[in-house]
């Protein structure tokens, strides 16, 4: 699973931040790592000019599951760490729900399986 971090011009995108965010995301999604091909994390400061706005830090995470459309979530919080943690939790729940639904659909199929010619 490849994790790529993107920041807006209001957030310093230094290596320590990238390592920390990657660690949080990888830990949250570790049990799905064999099914996820790529994760994009976008960090931004929505009210950088005001500096005192509530929930001005935004984290958007897009996870790409093998063979499926990308799944994306966004979380706003007062701090960058809180926004990353919240988005990681949301994307974990979304992936659990999506994979659970897909497995449920597969187990309840009524059409015969496709025959494979070798």
C-alpha positions as CSV (number, residue, x, y, z in Angstrom):
1,X,0.0,0.0,0.0
2,X,1.5,3.3,-1.1
3,X,0.6,6.4,0.9
4,X,1.1,9.8,-0.7
5,X,0.8,13.0,1.3
6,X,-0.2,16.4,-0.2
7,X,-0.3,19.7,1.6
8,X,-1.6,23.1,0.7
9,X,0.5,26.2,0.7
10,X,-0.5,27.0,4.3
11,X,1.0,23.8,5.8
12,X,4.7,23.0,5.8
13,X,5.0,19.6,4.2
14,X,8.2,18.5,5.9
15,X,9.4,14.9,6.1
16,X,8.5,14.5,9.8
17,X,4.9,15.4,9.1
18,X,4.7,13.0,6.1
19,X,6.2,10.2,8.3
20,X,3.7,10.9,11.1
21,X,0.7,11.1,8.8
22,X,1.8,8.0,6.8
23,X,2.2,6.1,10.1
24,X,-1.3,7.0,11.3
25,X,-2.9,6.0,7.9
26,X,-0.9,2.8,7.5
27,X,-1.8,1.7,11.1
28,X,-5.5,2.4,10.6
29,X,-5.6,0.6,7.3
30,X,-3.2,-2.2,7.9
31,X,-5.7,-5.0,8.0
32,X,-6.9,-4.0,4.5
33,X,-3.3,-3.4,3.0
34,X,-3.6,-6.4,0.7
35,X,-6.7,-4.9,-0.9
36,X,-5.6,-1.2,-1.1
37,X,-3.3,-0.2,-3.9
38,X,-2.9,3.5,-3.1
39,X,-3.8,6.1,-0.5
40,X,-3.8,9.9,-1.1
41,X,-3.9,12.2,1.9
42,X,-4.6,15.9,1.3
43,X,-4.0,18.3,4.3
44,X,-5.1,21.9,4.2
45,X,-5.7,24.8,6.5
46,X,-9.1,26.2,5.5
47,X,-8.9,29.5,7.5
48,X,-5.2,30.2,7.5
49,X,-5.8,34.0,7.3
50,X,-7.9,34.0,10.5
51,X,-5.7,31.6,12.6
52,X,-8.4,31.2,15.3
53,X,-11.3,29.5,13.5
54,X,-12.7,26.3,14.9
55,X,-12.2,23.1,12.8
56,X,-10.0,24.9,10.2
57,X,-7.7,21.9,9.6
58,X,-9.0,19.6,6.9
59,X,-7.8,16.1,6.0
60,X,-9.1,14.3,3.0
61,X,-8.2,10.6,2.5
62,X,-8.8,8.8,-0.7
63,X,-8.2,5.0,-0.7
64,X,-8.1,3.0,-3.9
65,X,-9.3,-0.6,-3.5
66,X,-8.1,-3.1,-6.0
67,X,-10.8,-3.4,-8.8
68,X,-13.1,-0.7,-7.3
69,X,-13.8,3.0,-7.4
70,X,-11.8,5.1,-5.0
71,X,-13.3,5.8,-1.6
72,X,-12.9,9.3,-0.1
73,X,-13.6,10.9,3.3
74,X,-13.0,14.3,4.8
75,X,-12.6,15.4,8.4
76,X,-12.3,18.9,9.8
77,X,-10.8,19.5,13.2
78,X,-9.0,22.1,15.3
79,X,-5.6,20.5,14.9
80,X,-3.9,18.7,12.0
81,X,-3.4,15.6,14.2
82,X,-7.1,15.5,15.1
83,X,-8.1,15.9,11.4
84,X,-5.8,13.1,10.3
85,X,-7.1,10.8,13.1
86,X,-10.7,11.6,12.3
87,X,-10.3,11.0,8.6
88,X,-8.4,7.7,9.2
89,X,-11.2,6.5,11.4
90,X,-13.8,7.5,8.8
91,X,-12.0,5.8,5.9
92,X,-11.5,2.6,8.0
93,X,-15.3,2.4,8.6
94,X,-16.1,3.2,5.0
95,X,-13.8,0.4,3.8
96,X,-15.2,-2.0,6.3
97,X,-18.7,-1.2,5.2
98,X,-17.9,-1.4,1.5
99,X,-16.1,-4.7,1.7
100,X,-18.8,-6.1,4.0
101,X,-21.4,-5.1,1.4
102,X,-19.5,-6.7,-1.4
103,X,-19.0,-9.9,0.4
104,X,-22.7,-10.0,1.3
105,X,-23.6,-9.5,-2.3
106,X,-21.2,-12.3,-3.4
107,X,-22.6,-14.7,-0.9
108,X,-26.2,-14.1,-1.9
109,X,-25.8,-14.4,-5.7
110,X,-28.4,-16.5,-7.4
111,X,-26.9,-16.7,-10.9
112,X,-24.5,-19.5,-11.6
113,X,-20.8,-18.7,-11.4
114,X,-19.0,-18.0,-14.6
115,X,-17.3,-21.0,-16.0
116,X,-13.6,-20.7,-16.6
117,X,-12.0,-22.2,-19.6
118,X,-8.4,-23.2,-19.2
